[in-house]
Amino acid sequence: MSNSNDYVPPKVWSHDVESGGAWAKINRPTAGATHSKELPKGENPLQLYSLATPNGVKVTILLEELLELGVAEAEYDAYLINIGEGDQFASGFVAINPNSKIPALVDQSVGPAISIFESGAILMYLAEKFNAFLPKDIATKTQCLSWLFWQMGSAPYLGGGFGHFYSYAPVKIQYCIDRFSMETKRQMDVLDQHLQNNTYFCGDEYTVADMAIWPWYGSLVLGNLYDAGTFLDVASYKNLVRWAKEIEKRPAVQRGRMVNRTWGELSEQLHERHSAEDFNNKTQDKI
């Protein structure tokens, strides 16, 4: 393994230079707004401010699944937050999410309106509000929440760890890639072993746990994340691949992954969403 002993951490760290890499300009060691800009607002009960990263897709999948069930109260407007341009640091967005990360949701069907941030919290809020995709049996519900929180705690190792050093870091560091590859493969093995005897993460019941895990680990084994399928030998996780392909077939999942997407094939992009008709009448505006 390659090694480097050049860097000696200072006694007090300071942000003197950009770290480099694809997302260097949006990383900073302080919180709060950098500029003043109000958020747009539509007429639907729910207002989503997001981007079609895995964390954003979790929420749009759930919203589309609720609408697929006929829950009209789950109708939503989805506005694009372009994190590459720093939209997450605008005053309006910071007001509903002080952590300046997508997604964030505002429920304006209640008074006063409720703001929710963190994708897992949004999934729980919507599932409880509409009494759907969260098991009613206490044992199964507990299992569902365990997997939901597993995803929230594990994905940073995949995204900020493996994904960053494998795909985005300006320098390929073997120690970092090896460390996070090992953890990512361990996580996939956890999932694969569980799915050996379960259709979904809560037995035969499709829940918010599946919706949370699929955009990260499903996308990874389907070859849609970091272009790392061969490197991580994802095909060897056969139960995980089976589960990922099954969920990919769902119409609500196919719609959900399009919302707030600004890359890839134009046919797979829907920059903003205000009604179901938008999927049939897309206009691809330049960002």
NORMO-V880788 format. One record per residue. N is the residue number from 0. RES is the residue in three letters. PHI is phi in whole degrees, -180 to 180 (NA if undefined). OMEGA is omega as a letter, one per 30 degrees, with the letter a starting at -180 (NA if undefined). NEAR is the number of other C-alpha atoms within 12 Angstrom. Layout:
n	res	phi	omega	near
N	RES	PHI	OMEGA	NEAR
N	RES	PHI	OMEGA	NEAR
This chain:
n	res	phi	omega	near
0	MET	NA	l	10
1	SER	-66	a	11
2	ASN	-139	l	11
3	SER	-145	l	10
4	ASN	-116	a	7
5	ASP	-75	a	6
6	TYR	-92	l	7
7	VAL	-118	a	9
8	PRO	-59	l	9
9	PRO	-71	l	8
10	LYS	-65	l	6
11	VAL	-129	a	8
12	TRP	-75	l	10
13	SER	-138	a	13
14	HIS	-91	a	13
15	ASP	-87	a	9
16	VAL	-138	l	12
17	GLU	-65	a	16
18	SER	-77	a	19
19	GLY	85	a	17
20	GLY	93	a	19
21	ALA	-64	a	20
22	TRP	-112	a	21
23	ALA	-59	a	21
24	LYS	-72	a	17
25	ILE	-104	l	24
26	ASN	-98	l	23
27	ARG	-154	a	21
28	PRO	-90	a	16
29	THR	-127	l	14
30	ALA	-104	l	19
31	GLY	101	a	23
32	ALA	-76	l	24
33	THR	-104	a	20
34	HIS	-157	a	16
35	SER	-95	l	17
36	LYS	-163	l	18
37	GLU	-80	l	18
38	LEU	-82	l	29
39	PRO	-69	a	20
40	LYS	-143	l	24
41	GLY	-102	a	23
42	GLU	-98	a	19
43	ASN	-71	a	23
44	PRO	-59	a	28
45	LEU	-115	l	37
46	GLN	-119	a	40
47	LEU	-110	l	47
48	TYR	-123	a	51
49	SER	-161	l	45
50	LEU	-149	a	40
51	ALA	-82	l	38
52	THR	-76	l	36
53	PRO	-53	a	40
54	ASN	-68	l	40
55	GLY	-73	a	43
56	VAL	-65	l	43
57	LYS	-50	a	50
58	VAL	-74	a	55
59	THR	-68	l	51
60	ILE	-62	a	43
61	LEU	-62	l	48
62	LEU	-62	l	48
63	GLU	-69	l	37
64	GLU	-66	l	36
65	LEU	-64	l	33
66	LEU	-66	l	26
67	GLU	-61	l	23
68	LEU	-76	a	19
69	GLY	94	l	15
70	VAL	-84	a	21
71	ALA	-65	a	19
72	GLU	-69	l	24
73	ALA	-91	l	39
74	GLU	-63	a	34
75	TYR	-145	l	38
76	ASP	-103	l	35
77	ALA	-117	l	45
78	TYR	-105	a	36
79	LEU	-77	l	39
80	ILE	-113	a	38
81	ASN	-84	a	30
82	ILE	-70	l	30
83	GLY	-67	l	21
84	GLU	-99	l	19
85	GLY	83	l	28
86	ASP	-59	a	30
87	GLN	-71	l	39
88	PHE	-102	l	35
89	ALA	-72	a	30
90	SER	-59	a	23
91	GLY	-65	a	27
92	PHE	-73	l	42
93	VAL	-61	l	32
94	ALA	-64	l	27
95	ILE	-102	l	32
96	ASN	-145	a	32
97	PRO	-64	l	24
98	ASN	-86	l	23
99	SER	55	l	33
100	LYS	-128	l	35
101	ILE	-85	g	41
102	PRO	-94	l	44
103	ALA	-139	a	44
104	LEU	-130	l	43
105	VAL	-121	l	39
106	ASP	-96	a	32
107	GLN	-99	l	24
108	SER	-83	l	21
109	VAL	-119	l	14
110	GLY	-129	f	10
111	PRO	-71	a	9
112	ALA	-59	a	15
113	ILE	-109	l	23
114	SER	-103	l	30
115	ILE	-132	l	33
116	PHE	-128	a	32
117	GLU	80	a	30
118	SER	-59	l	42
119	GLY	-63	l	39
120	ALA	-66	l	26
121	ILE	-65	l	39
122	LEU	-60	l	44
123	MET	-64	a	33
124	TYR	-60	a	30
125	LEU	-69	a	40
126	ALA	-63	l	30
127	GLU	-74	a	19
128	LYS	-61	a	22
129	PHE	-105	l	23
130	ASN	53	a	19
131	ALA	-148	l	28
132	PHE	63	l	34
133	LEU	-130	a	35
134	PRO	-56	a	26
135	LYS	-89	l	19
136	ASP	-66	a	13
137	ILE	-61	a	12
138	ALA	-67	a	14
139	THR	-71	l	23
140	LYS	-62	l	27
141	THR	-63	l	19
142	GLN	-62	l	26
143	CYS	-60	a	36
144	LEU	-68	l	31
145	SER	-61	l	23
146	TRP	-71	l	33
147	LEU	-62	a	32
148	PHE	-73	l	24
149	TRP	-58	a	23
150	GLN	-62	a	36
151	MET	-62	a	27
152	GLY	-84	a	20
153	SER	-91	a	29
154	ALA	-58	l	33
155	PRO	-58	l	22
156	TYR	-69	l	30
157	LEU	-77	a	39
158	GLY	-81	a	31
159	GLY	-72	l	24
160	GLY	-93	a	27
161	PHE	-60	a	37
162	GLY	-58	a	33
163	HIS	-65	a	29
164	PHE	-75	l	30
165	TYR	-80	a	34
166	SER	-109	a	25
167	TYR	-112	a	23
168	ALA	-62	a	22
169	PRO	-69	l	16
170	VAL	-129	l	17
171	LYS	-81	a	19
172	ILE	-111	a	22
173	GLN	-60	a	19
174	TYR	-57	a	19
175	CYS	-67	a	26
176	ILE	-65	l	31
177	ASP	-62	a	22
178	ARG	-62	a	21
179	PHE	-80	l	28
180	SER	-65	l	30
181	MET	-60	a	22
182	GLU	-69	l	24
183	THR	-63	l	35
184	LYS	-68	l	32
185	ARG	-62	l	20
186	GLN	-63	l	32
187	MET	-63	l	38
188	ASP	-69	l	26
189	VAL	-57	a	22
190	LEU	-66	a	39
191	ASP	-63	l	30
192	GLN	-66	l	22
193	HIS	-65	a	23
194	LEU	-77	l	25
195	GLN	-62	a	20
196	ASN	-120	a	16
197	ASN	-139	l	20
198	THR	-68	l	26
199	TYR	-124	a	34
200	PHE	-77	l	43
201	CYS	-119	l	33
202	GLY	69	a	23
203	ASP	-95	a	16
204	GLU	-103	l	23
205	TYR	-78	a	29
206	THR	-137	l	40
207	VAL	-62	l	45
208	ALA	-63	l	42
209	ASP	-64	a	46
210	MET	-66	l	51
211	ALA	-77	a	46
212	ILE	-80	a	46
213	TRP	-59	a	49
214	PRO	-62	l	42
215	TRP	-89	a	41
216	TYR	-81	l	47
217	GLY	-65	l	39
218	SER	-62	a	36
219	LEU	-64	a	37
220	VAL	-76	l	39
221	LEU	-87	l	32
222	GLY	85	a	23
223	ASN	-108	a	23
224	LEU	-139	l	28
225	TYR	66	a	28
226	ASP	52	a	20
227	ALA	-117	a	28
228	GLY	-59	a	25
229	THR	-68	a	16
230	PHE	-58	a	23
231	LEU	-95	a	33
232	ASP	52	a	22
233	VAL	-66	a	34
234	ALA	-64	a	25
235	SER	-75	l	20
236	TYR	-93	a	30
237	LYS	-65	l	23
238	ASN	-70	l	28
239	LEU	-67	l	39
240	VAL	-64	l	32
241	ARG	-58	l	26
242	TRP	-61	a	36
243	ALA	-62	a	37
244	LYS	-67	l	26
245	GLU	-64	a	21
246	ILE	-70	a	33
247	GLU	-60	a	26
248	LYS	-75	a	15
249	ARG	-68	a	22
250	PRO	-57	a	21
251	ALA	-66	l	29
252	VAL	-68	l	34
253	GLN	-63	l	29
254	ARG	-72	a	36
255	GLY	-60	a	46
256	ARG	-76	l	46
257	MET	-84	a	41
258	VAL	-68	a	48
259	ASN	63	l	45
260	ARG	-94	a	35
261	THR	-126	a	30
262	TRP	-140	a	22
263	GLY	83	l	15
264	GLU	-64	a	11
265	LEU	-60	a	19
266	SER	-67	a	21
267	GLU	-104	a	23
268	GLN	-110	l	32
269	LEU	-140	a	40
270	HIS	-62	l	35
271	GLU	-132	l	40
272	ARG	-136	a	39
273	HIS	-127	l	29
274	SER	-161	l	28
275	ALA	-62	a	26
276	GLU	-65	a	14
277	ASP	-62	l	22
278	PHE	-70	l	28
279	ASN	-95	a	14
280	ASN	-127	a	15
281	LYS	-74	l	22
282	THR	-122	a	19
283	GLN	-98	l	23
284	ASP	-80	l	15
285	LYS	-73	l	12
286	ILE	-90	NA	18
